[in-house]
Amino acid sequence: MNFALILLLLLLATGVLWCFDHFHARKRRSSHEPAPWWVEYGASFFPVIVIVFGLRSFVVEPFKIPSGSMIPTLLVGDFILVNKWTYGIRLPVINKKVIEVNLPKRGDVMVFRYPADPSLDYIKRVVGLPGDRVEYRNKRLTINGEAVAISEAGSYLHPDRLYYSPQYTEKLGEVEHSVLIERDAPAFVPQVMNFPFRENCTYTSAGVACTVPDGHYFVMGDNRDASSDSRVWGFVPEENIVGKAFFIWFNFNDMKRIGGFH
C-alpha cells in the first residue's frame, strides 16, 4: 500500500471540496442553512490532511522495523522517525529530488526503496559511498584498502530467542555502532541475485569485494550474518533514498526503547 499516494489523493479530494464550499456553495446558501454533510466533512478534514501530508513528505516519516537485520541497533517492532529532508527535498510519491541538501555518509542508518522492488522500504547502514572499494572477506570489513576499526564488546542476548551472539563495536566514519557477527556462520554470500553493476563485484568463498558505482551506495545490516543487503541484491541508487533514520519513539514489546541512535 502506497500511503503517500493515498494521502495525496485524499488531499486532492478534500481540497476540491474545500474550494467548492469556500468559493461557490457557501455563497449560494442562506446563513442559517447548514452545509451538506459531505461538504462539511471534506472541507473540515482538508487542513488536517495538508499538515499531515506536508510533515510526512518533507520533514519526518514514521517507519516500523520489520526484521532483525539491524539488531542490535534496531529491534523488530521498533517505531522510528526518518528525517526526510537531510538528503535533499524530494517530491512526494515519485521521490524525485528537487533541492540538494546533504549526501549520505558512512555510518548513516538509511531508509530507501528496495532496488529489486521499489514498493518496499528497507533500512540498512551506509557502508560504501560512490567510488569506494568495499570488501567483506572472512567477516572483516575493508574500505579503500583500509580495515575498518572493530573491537570485541561482549555478547548480545536475543530476548526473543534466548541465545547469545558475539557483539563488536565498529567505527564507520565518525559513527561508532554495534554489530553482531556469528563466528560459526559461513563467510561466503549465499543466494546472490542478478543486479545492475553486478560486474563491479567479485564473489569468493571468503566473501565479496565491490566497487560502488557513481550515484549508488553499498549498505549492510548490523546483524551481519542475518541481513540481506548490498552483498546479495546490489547497490542502492541515489533516486531510491527515502531519508535518514534517527529516533526510536515506540516499541510495543519494550516501552523503554525511546531515544536517538547511531
N, C-alpha and C positions, 0 to 999 in steps of 0.2 A: 504494500500500500504506500503510495507516494503522498505522504502527509502534506508536503509543501504544495503539491498540485491541488489537493483538496482545499487547503487554506486559501489558495489563490482563487479558486472557483467560488468559494464562499464569500471572499472579499468582493469579487465582481458582482455576484448576485445581490448581496446586501447593499453594495454601493449603488447599484441601479435602483433598488427600492428606495434608498435614502434620497437619491436625486429626484426620483419621481414624486416622492412625497414633499420634498422641500421646495421644488421649483414648479410643481404642477398641481398635485392633488390637494395640498393644503390650502391653496388659493381658491379652489372651487367648492370647498365645503364650508358650511357655516361654522362660527366659532364654537357652537355647542355640539356640533356633530362629531362623534369620535371617528378616528381613522379606522379603516378596515384592519382586522387583526393581522393579516399577512403583511400589510404595510408597516404597522406599528412594530411588530416583532422584527421584521427585516431591518428597518431603519434603526431600531434601538441596538441591534447587535453589531451594526456596521462599525462604530468607533472601537468597540472591544476587539473585533477581528483585525482592524487596522493596527492596533497596538501589538497584538499577539503576532501577527504576520511580520511586522517590522522588527520586533525583537528577535524572533526566531530566524529571520532571513539575514539580518545584518549584525546582530550583537551576540547573542548566545543561543545555543540549541541544546535541549536535553537529549541524552543518549543513554541507553541501558546496555551494560556489558553482557553479551550473550554466551560467552565461552570462557574457558580458563587459560587462554593463550597469553594473557598479560599478568598472570599470577607471578610474583606476589604483589606487584604494584596495584593491580585492579582485580577484584574478585567477581565471580559470576553473580549477577544481581545488583552490582553497583550502579546507581544512577549518577551520571556525571554531567558536567556542563562543558560545552565546547565553544571556544572563542571563534566566532565566525568572521571577524574582520582582521585578525592578526596576520593572516597570509594573503590579504587582499580582499577588496569588496567584490562580491560576485552577484550576478543576477539570480534571483530565486528560480527554482525548478530546473533551468538549463545549466546552472552552475558556471556561467561564463564570467571570468574575471574582467572587471571594467576599471578598477583602480588598484594599482600596485601599492602594497604596504611593506610587508616583510616576506622573506623566504624561509622555509623550514630549515631548522638547524639540527645537527646531530644531537641525539638525545631527546628531541621533542616527542611527545606522545601525540600522534596524529590520527584523526578520523578522515577516512577517504572512501570513495566509491570503489568497491571491489572491481579490479580491472576485468575479470572474467565474467562478471555480472553486475553492471553498474547500478542495478536496482537495490543492491545490498550495500550497507555501510559496514566497513571494517575499521578496527583500531589496532595500531601497532606502533612500535618505536622507530623513529627515523635513525638509520644506521649509516647509509651511504648517500652522499649528495651527487649531483650531476658531475661526471668525470672521475669520480672516486673508483679505486680498485678495492673491492671488498672481498676478503677471503674468510671463510669459516671452515677451518680444517681441524679435525681432531678436537672439536669443541673449543677452539681458540679463535677469537676474532682479531683480524688484522685489517687495517685500513691504510692504503697507500704505502704498504711495506712496514708500517709500524704496528706492533702488537698493542691492542687496547688494554689499558691497565685493569687488572682484576685481582681480587683478593678474597679468600675464604671468609664467610660470615655465618658460620654455624649451620644449622639445619632449619628447614621450614616445615611446620606441621600443617598438612592439609586438613582443615577441620571437618570437611565432609567425608573424607575417606580414611582419616586417622592413620596416615603414614607420613614419613619424613622424606624430604628431598634436600640434597645438598644446595646450600644457598651461597651466593657470591655477591660481592659489591663490584660493580663495573662502572667505569667512568668514560662517558662518550661526550666529547667536547667539554663543556663546563658542567655537565649533569652527572651526578653520582646516583646510581639507582641499583636495585637488587635484581638479580636474575637467578633462575633455577636451572641447573644443568645436571641431568641424570648421568652418573658415571657409567652405568651399565647399558645405556641406550646406544644403538649403533651410530657411527659418525656419518655414514652416507645419507644422502637425501632421498627418501622414498617417494614414489608416485609423482615424479616431476612432470609438469604439464608443458604443452607446447605454447609458448607465449611470444609476443613481439620482442625482438632483440635477443632471442634465445641464444643466438650465436655469440653473444657477449659473455656467456657463462661456460665454465668448464667444470664438469662433474666427475669426481673420482670416488673411490671407496672411502677416502678421508674426509670428503665434504664437497664444498663448492667454492669457486672463485669467479667473480663477475666484475665487469667494468660497467659502471652506471652510465647509460646514455644521456645526452643533453635533454633537459626538460623532464627528467624522471628521477625517482627516489627508490632506494633499497631499504626495505623495512623488515623488522623482525619482532617477534613476540618475546617478552621477558621470560616466559616459560619455554625455554629454548627447544626442548625435546617434545613439546606438546603444542606446537604452533605451526599452522600452515601459513607461510608468509612468502616473501620475495624469493626465498630459496626454492619454493615449489611452483608458484604461479607467476613469478616475474616482477617487473618494476611497476611502480605507481606513477602514472603520467601526472604532470602538474595540473591538468584540467580536471582530474578526479578528486583533488583535495577538497575537503569539507571544512576543516578547521583544526585548531589545537585544543586538545583536552587538558583541563587544568584544575578541576574541582570535583570532589565527590560530595554529593549533597544528601544521599539517602541509600539505605540498603535494608530491605525488609528483614533479612536474616541477622543483621548486626547494626543496631541503632547507633552504635558508637562510631561507625565509619562515616566520618564527615571531615572535610578539610581538603587542602591542596595536596598535590603530589608531584613527584618528578619522574 
